[in-house]
Amino acid sequence: MTRILEADLTWTGERFEAGIRITIGDDGRIASIATQDADATHAEIPVERLRGRALLPGFVNGHSHAFQRGLRGLGERFPAGAGNFWTWREAMYDLVERMDEERIHTLSLQAFREMRAAGVTTVGEFHYLHHRGPGADFAFDEAILAAAEAAGIRLVLLETYYQTGGIGLPLGPAQRRFEGVSPGVYWRQVDALEAKLGPRQSLGGVVHSVRAAGLDELAEIYVETRRRGLPFHIHVEEQVKEVEDCRAAYGKTPMAAVLDACGGAEGMTAIHCTHTEPDDLDRFFATGGTACLCPTTEGNLGDGHPGLARVGGDRARLCLGSDSNARISFLEEMRWLEYGQRLATETRGALRDRSGRLAPVLLRAATLGGANALGIPAGEIAPGRHADFVAIDLNAPSLAGWQPETLPESLIFGAGEEAIAGTWVGGRG
């Protein structure tokens, strides 16, 4: 049924504006945008006024491992001395060994519900925990689909290929649950999942990392992913050890190895890019790539800061992810996308655009950047896009003192989840 919404303020991509009326068609997409004084296309339909609210496009979570919600509060004590990513990974593998279908569904549902509460309307679930045990049953894949449907969140299931336990190494015991078996088996599973998708669900192709597959397999899966018109995602250079191992094996960095094997980065999203060299990063963006940053997880794991300040907010195609779901807050992810660069460079405004503003850059990463990386028509309030919105409570105490021209900055740099009043997915709250 067609609906018309009008909030006190609506984000138009650069600023909040008053008097914007959004017509939502019965297909759950935005049919039209009009100003309050324009001739109404549907004059007979009453306008639903959202008083005390500002509307933004729903946040798009470009990178999640939902099952890792089960690690929250764990691995934060260090009796043996300082830890790192690799010691954290052992705790994650312990969780993997205890996983069954009911547990992964419960954890995923919890994570997806928390995302909705944080303003996230779409999640890219980078899903590599496939099997109940050794042997390829792919029993966990449908549990993710079911959890997303129950949470009412839009899902892009990023079905992940994982075949080696390190460059040239066999899979370890826990990693056997991740096994893709072969590209042929992998694509048969993707085809099987295609028939089981819900109305708000789609698929993407993934190779976990250069640690988890040979370069020939990586290239084969990338080419087939692009032939199918799907987005392609891969972890790249989160850790120094990955860079060192790749140099030793291939004589080049992981990013260079990926770009050489795939012939560029069109339709590709690289997760983290924490230790990517500036020239490699320039080449990645120049050939069509998107970088997905996960500042909260990268801070939690002590990964480091990617070198984005030199690229700047105008040139980089960025999106954001909650990754390990140690904390689910897209306001915080936006904030720390910039704050991480400030700490690394000892400057302020590292990701500013040409006009000197940060808010449009950060909001674009949290919305349109993620939608583009996942290949879905969302991430902006525009005709033809999904009617996926997040409503901001203009009376939230953390926003006190806002003005229309300062509201984006007040929200990103000063507010918490109490300012999130609700979400719509496909026009439904």
TACORSUL-V401411 format. One record per residue. N is the residue number from 0. PHI is phi as a letter, one per 20 degrees, with the letter a starting at -180 (none if undefined). Layout:
BEGIN
n=[N N]
phi=[PHI PHI]
END
This chain:
BEGIN
n=[0 1 2 3 4 5 6 7 8 9 10 11 12 13 14 15 16 17 18 19 20 21 22 23 24 25 26 27 28 29 30 31 32 33 34 35 36 37 38 39 40 41 42 43 44 45 46 47 48 49 50 51 52 53 54 55 56 57 58 59 60 61 62 63 64 65 66 67 68 69 70 71 72 73 74 75 76 77 78 79 80 81 82 83 84 85 86 87 88 89 90 91 92 93 94 95 96 97 98 99 100 101 102 103 104 105 106 107 108 109 110 111 112 113 114 115 116 117 118 119 120 121 122 123 124 125 126 127 128 129 130 131 132 133 134 135 136 137 138 139 140 141 142 143 144 145 146 147 148 149 150 151 152 153 154 155 156 157 158 159 160 161 162 163 164 165 166 167 168 169 170 171 172 173 174 175 176 177 178 179 180 181 182 183 184 185 186 187 188 189 190 191 192 193 194 195 196 197 198 199 200 201 202 203 204 205 206 207 208 209 210 211 212 213 214 215 216 217 218 219 220 221 222 223 224 225 226 227 228 229 230 231 232 233 234 235 236 237 238 239 240 241 242 243 244 245 246 247 248 249 250 251 252 253 254 255 256 257 258 259 260 261 262 263 264 265 266 267 268 269 270 271 272 273 274 275 276 277 278 279 280 281 282 283 284 285 286 287 288 289 290 291 292 293 294 295 296 297 298 299 300 301 302 303 304 305 306 307 308 309 310 311 312 313 314 315 316 317 318 319 320 321 322 323 324 325 326 327 328 329 330 331 332 333 334 335 336 337 338 339 340 341 342 343 344 345 346 347 348 349 350 351 352 353 354 355 356 357 358 359 360 361 362 363 364 365 366 367 368 369 370 371 372 373 374 375 376 377 378 379 380 381 382 383 384 385 386 387 388 389 390 391 392 393 394 395 396 397 398 399 400 401 402 403 404 405 406 407 408 409 410 411 412 413 414 415 416 417 418 419 420 421 422 423 424 425 426 427 428]
phi=[none f c c d b e g c c f d o c b e c e m e d d e d f f e m d f e a c b e g e f f e f d f f e f e e e d f m c d d c g g f d e f b c d f f f g f e g n e m d c c f e o g d b g f f f f f f f f f f g f d e c f f f f f f f f f f f f f f f g f e n e d c c e e f d d e e d f a g o e d l f e f f f f g f f f f f e m d f c d f e f d e b c c e r f m d f f f g f f f f e g e m a g f f g f f f g f f f g f d f e f d c b c b e b d g a f f d a f f f f g f f f f f f f f f e m d f c c b f c l f c f g f f f f f g f e c m b f g f f f f f f f e m p c f m d d d e n l f d f f g f f f g f f f f e o e c d d d c g f f f f f e m f p d f e e g f f n f e e e e c b c b e l f l f b d b f f f f f g e g f f f f f f f d l c d m f d f e f e n e d g f f f f f f e c f g f f f f e m c e b n b e b g n e g e d c c e d e f e f g f d g n f c g f d g g f f f f e c d d f f e e e q c c c m n d e]
END
